[in-house]
Amino acid sequence: MRKVLKVLHSLAACGLIGGLGCYMILLAMAPQDTPAAYADLRQSIAAIGTYVLLPSVAIALVSGLVSMATHHPFLNKGWALVKAAMGIFMLKGVLTVIGAKADYAAVVSRKIASGESAPEVLDAALAQEWLALGVVMALSVANVVLGVWRPRFMPRSQTEAKPKAAPDVYAAHADSGRSRPAA
């Protein structure tokens, strides 16, 4: 069960980062010469959001939470708790910001292509979209780094936190019958 969850979680993380990269590449490099071409681009971006990003972030979050529930030592690890919190923020980012911006821009671009709306309407939306993409991509990469690196964010347990006492050299001398050396 743990291996299946780990594979699902890893594949979903790959899908999420790949989908975000594809989204960014399309947004930056795809032809946007005419309103119709831009409308087609926005439809493609909306499809990536719907069919790649949303399922990937959902599978990553669910598999990570189920992994924490089934493997109890993860509940005491700070890195796992930070990953869970960042996963929730990524889900919120993908659902509310990226998904909404992609769908909104697709609808507005169709209106611009048909002459119903002015092109300036999209300018403000695009600036926010790039910011949201950058934040979600940074969270995704940080999540992968935390999963691989697994740093300690919480203090060690009481038994681990106490330093081990140095061996008493004088006790070894006392057992051998020798006198203690002068200090």
RARA-V641698 format. One record per residue. N is the residue number from 1. D_LAST is the distance of its C-alpha to the last C-alpha in whole Angstrom. Layout:
n: {N	N}
d_last: {D_LAST	D_LAST}
This chain:
n: {1	2	3	4	5	6	7	8	9	10	11	12	13	14	15	16	17	18	19	20	21	22	23	24	25	26	27	28	29	30	31	32	33	34	35	36	37	38	39	40	41	42	43	44	45	46	47	48	49	50	51	52	53	54	55	56	57	58	59	60	61	62	63	64	65	66	67	68	69	70	71	72	73	74	75	76	77	78	79	80	81	82	83	84	85	86	87	88	89	90	91	92	93	94	95	96	97	98	99	100	101	102	103	104	105	106	107	108	109	110	111	112	113	114	115	116	117	118	119	120	121	122	123	124	125	126	127	128	129	130	131	132	133	134	135	136	137	138	139	140	141	142	143	144	145	146	147	148	149	150	151	152	153	154	155	156	157	158	159	160	161	162	163	164	165	166	167	168	169	170	171	172	173	174	175	176	177	178	179	180	181	182	183}
d_last: {61	58	59	62	61	58	61	63	61	60	64	64	62	63	67	66	64	67	69	68	68	72	72	71	73	76	76	75	77	80	83	84	87	89	89	90	87	85	86	86	82	81	83	81	78	79	79	76	74	76	76	72	70	71	71	68	66	67	66	63	62	63	62	58	59	60	57	55	57	57	53	51	48	49	50	46	46	46	48	50	51	51	53	56	56	57	59	61	61	63	65	66	66	68	71	71	71	72	74	76	76	77	80	81	81	83	86	86	86	89	91	90	92	95	95	94	91	89	87	85	84	81	79	77	77	75	73	71	72	70	67	67	67	64	62	63	62	59	58	59	57	54	55	55	52	50	51	50	47	46	43	41	42	41	38	36	37	34	33	32	31	28	25	24	20	18	17	14	13	11	15	16	14	15	19	19	18	15	12	9	6	4	0}
